[in-house]
């Protein structure tokens, strides 16, 4: 017997369909049983023919019943299934929630986002409107895009990278991606690791390590010092297929790979038949000197795979990065991803291309460097009275620094005390593959998401939180 609740938000046809499906799954309606005709059912229930036909059509589409000539709708054989009465909401309640902080966070010293005032809203709005008109006229908005991304952006990006980073390539070698992690995911499919390993700086970028681990790539580590990756500790065997490095601004120590080590790293890669994955994630953000030329700019053996992103200069929500592939890997990419289309939003590609083409992207970078320099200097000034107790490490680039305490203290203690004062700071432990080597008294503090005028209050809160060690 079908019961219809006419006050329910559930459509009548769904009520009929759901109740009949339940009858079939429970075995009350058995194989070869014939359903009530649509004409009879609509008279019994007092509904329209269309309502009954819609419910029956859904049962047919899902394979619960079939139409038999001169008989009607006959129940098909369906495996006996237990009817789960729990609703989706009930099931979701059974999933444990992540523990929430019991403290109100006033300042989040993260490196993963910026204050909204730094995003070029007016220019982005202006070029979005312009590019919408361009794309509508070219009918590109309704078309699949080339797997390497829009040529208009690749052409302008190449011009910018040649000028700012000194890269040597042509636009055919550039592949636009949805950010660093997608770039690395592609590389895991292009580089034949097999039984070979990937060498990674330690400490290094944890989200990059996560991509390699997800793809089953074995990771070995190499230490860094004040001059970056320690080239003398590179292995002398050929089981390393690639090395992942951040030479212009080592993450998270901030070191810059010295020029002699750069040449030695390139020599090692050629000798070992290995690739160098150069992650140039924020090298434009250098506010006391000009950006360091990319490692790729001095590579004449096609060993460097250059990776860049717009997340640090614009916004992580843009979800756009790029990679420059050596010719051998480009050939492999074109073959492997022959049937792929670009997953990068076309409109965003055009807007960024316009920003670069008009020179506004460079002006935006200069504005960022000015803002970040002021923020770093304000943190330095506010901590100057305790400089014998803590050391602030930064090479004047990016949007974060490391804070090391003179006393022996655990990161967890410092983080918890800061949270009590409404400030979220971060552990450096996540960046170390070899956890035992991580200094317990060092923290990671970003200043992208805090306004300049809020820094004095933020530091005052931290001093109060850490008074025991200051």
Residue, then its C-alpha position, 0 to 999 in steps of 0.5 A: x500500500x502506497x501512502x502519499x504525504x502531500x505536505x512533504x517537500x518530497x515530490x509525489x513521484x519520488x514518494x511512489x518510486x521510493x516506496x515501490x523500490x523498497x517493496x522490491x528490495x525487501x522481497x515483498x514484491x517478488x520476481x515476475x510480479x506485475x505492478x498495478x497499471x499506471x491508469x489504476x494507480x493514478x485513480x487509487x492515489x488521486x494523482x496525475x498520469x505524469x506523476x505515475x509515469x515518472x515514478x515508473x520510468x525511474x524504476x525501469x531506468x534503474x533496472x527494478x522492473x521491465x516492460x512486458x508486452x500485453x502484461x505491463x511492468x514486471x518486477x526483475x530479479x534483484x539481489x536481496x539487500x538489507x534496507x538501511x534506515x539510517x539517513x545520510x545526516x545520521x551517518x555523517x554524525x557517526x564520523x568523528x569531527x576534527x577537534x576544534x580549538x577552544x581558543x579564539x584565533x585573533x592572528x593566524x601567522x600562516x604562509x598559505x594565504x594573504x590579507x585581502x588588501x594585497x589582491x589586485x581587485x580593481x585590475x582583476x575586475x577590469x581585465x575579467x570584463x575585457x577578457x569575457x568580451x574577447x573570449x565570447x567573440x572568439x567562441x573559446x568559452x564553449x570549447x575544450x582547451x589545449x592540454x598545455x594551456x592557452x598560448x596567449x598566457x604562455x607567450x606573455x609568461x615566457x617574456x616575463x620569465x626571461x626578463x625576471x628569472x632568465x629562463x631559457x626555453x620556448x613557449x612550447x615547453x611551458x605547460x600550465x597546471x592547477x598549481x604545484x601539486x598537479x605539476x608534481x603529479x604530472x612529473x611522477x607519471x613522466x619520470x620513470x622512477x621504477x626502482x629509483x628514488x627521488x632526492x629531497x631537501x631536508x627540511x623541505x616542502x611537506x606538500x610536495x613530499x605528500x605528492x611523491x608519497x601518494x604516487x609511490x615514489x621512494x624519497x631519500x633526503x639530503x641536508x641543507x645549510x646556510x648555502x642551501x642544498x649540500x652538494x658534497x653529500x649528493x650520492x655517487x650512485x645512479x639510483x636517484x632519478x630526480x632531485x627536488x630543490x628550492x634553490x632560490x629560496x630554500x623552504x623553509x630555511x630561506x637559504x639561497x643555493x650558492x653559484x658554485x653549488x648550482x654548477x656542481x648540482x648540474x654536473x652531478x645531474x648530468x653525470x647521474x642521468x638525473x633530473x633537477x626539479x626546481x621549485x621556484x615558488x616565491x623567488x619574485x618576492x625578494x625585497x632587498x635585492x633583485x631576484x636570483x636567476x633561476x637554476x634553469x637559466x644556466x642549464x645547458x644539458x636540459x636537466x632542469x624542470x622548472x616549476x612556478x606558481x601564481x599562488x604566492x603572488x596573487x592568491x592560492x584560490x587562483x589555482x594556477x601554476x606552470x612547468x617548463x619541461x626539457x625537450x625529452x620530457x616534453x615529448x613524453x608529456x605530449x605522448x602521455x597526455x595526448x587525449x587530455x584537455x587543460x583543467x586550468x580555468x580559461x578566463x583566469x588564464x586570460x586575466x593573468x596574461x593581460x596583467x603580465x602584458x600590460x606590466x601590471x603584474x610586475x607593478x603588483x610584485x613590487x607592491x607586494x615586496x614593499x608590503x612584505x618588507x615593511x611587515x618583516x621589519x615591523x616584526x624585527x623591530x617589535x622583537x628587538x628587545x628580546x633578540x638575545x632570547x630569540x633569533x629571527x631568520x629570513x633572507x629578505x624574501x617570501x612571506x615568512x621567517x623562522x623563530x629560534x629560541x635560545x633556551x631548550x623548549x618544545x614546539x608544542x609548548x610554544x604553540x599551545x601558549x600562543x594559542x592561549x593568547x589568540x595567536x596561531x604559530x606553526x611547527x617546523x616538524x612537518x617539513x622534516x622527513x627525518x623528524x629527529x633532526x628537527x630543532x625542537x625550539x624553532x617555529x614557523x611564522x608567516x606574515x602574509x595574513x596579518x596587517x602591518x598595524x596589527x603586528x605590535x599587538x600580535x607580538x605583545x601577545x606572543x611575548x606574554x605567551x612566551x614570557x617564561x623563555x623571554 
